[in-house]
Amino acid sequence: MLSTFMVTPHFINNAGPWGLLLIAVVVLVLFGRGKIASLMGEVGKGITAFKKGVKDGTEELENKSDDESVQNARDVTPHTERDKT
């Protein structure tokens, strides 16, 4: 069985505010401010699209009438079992 100690790298357990700041500076130097800004913009667009999809799906389920779903339902009970009920 794997423990958390075996899976988590040691430096993450000891990363304080200065360590996280150092990581942020290294990432900024490697990728540049423009690249990181465009990446965050894409993440924001993705979150917005996800929320819109969830809202549209919820509205679709609320607006769908129960009568329509009952009319479209099919009886899939085998013929031999229909007589027993």
C-alpha positions in Angstrom: 0.0 0.0 0.0 1.4 3.4 -0.9 1.5 6.1 1.8 1.4 9.8 1.3 5.1 10.0 2.2 6.0 7.8 -0.7 3.9 9.6 -3.3 4.4 13.2 -2.4 7.8 14.7 -3.2 9.7 15.9 -0.1 10.1 19.5 -1.3 6.3 20.1 -1.4 6.0 19.3 2.3 8.6 22.0 3.1 7.5 24.6 0.6 6.7 27.8 2.5 5.8 31.2 1.2 9.4 31.9 0.1 9.6 28.6 -1.8 6.3 29.2 -3.6 7.5 32.8 -4.5 10.7 31.3 -5.9 8.7 28.8 -8.0 6.5 31.6 -9.3 9.6 33.7 -10.3 11.2 30.8 -12.1 7.9 30.1 -14.0 7.7 33.7 -14.9 11.2 33.8 -16.2 10.9 30.6 -18.2 7.5 31.4 -19.9 7.3 35.2 -19.8 4.5 37.4 -18.7 2.7 37.4 -22.0 2.5 33.6 -22.3 1.2 33.3 -18.7 -1.4 36.0 -19.3 -2.7 34.4 -22.4 -2.8 31.0 -20.7 -4.9 32.5 -17.8 -7.2 34.1 -20.4 -7.8 30.7 -22.0 -8.5 29.2 -18.6 -11.0 32.0 -17.9 -12.8 31.4 -21.2 -12.9 27.7 -20.4 -14.5 28.3 -17.0 -17.0 30.7 -18.6 -17.9 28.1 -21.3 -18.3 25.4 -18.7 -20.7 27.5 -16.5 -22.7 28.5 -19.6 -23.0 24.8 -20.6 -24.1 23.8 -17.1 -26.7 26.6 -17.0 -28.0 25.7 -20.5 -28.3 22.0 -19.6 -30.2 22.9 -16.4 -32.6 25.1 -18.2 -33.2 22.4 -20.9 -34.0 19.9 -18.2 -36.4 22.3 -16.4 -38.2 23.3 -19.6 -38.6 19.7 -21.0 -42.2 18.6 -20.3 -42.8 15.3 -18.6 -45.5 14.5 -21.2 -43.0 14.6 -24.0 -40.6 12.2 -22.2 -43.5 9.8 -21.5 -44.6 9.8 -25.1 -41.1 9.1 -26.4 -40.6 6.2 -23.9 -40.7 2.7 -25.3 -41.7 -0.5 -23.6 -38.6 -2.8 -23.6 -40.1 -5.6 -21.5 -39.7 -8.9 -23.3 -43.0 -10.3 -24.7 -42.8 -13.3 -22.4 -42.5 -11.1 -19.3 -45.4 -8.7 -20.3 -48.1 -11.3 -19.5 -46.8 -11.9 -16.0 -47.3 -8.4 -14.7 
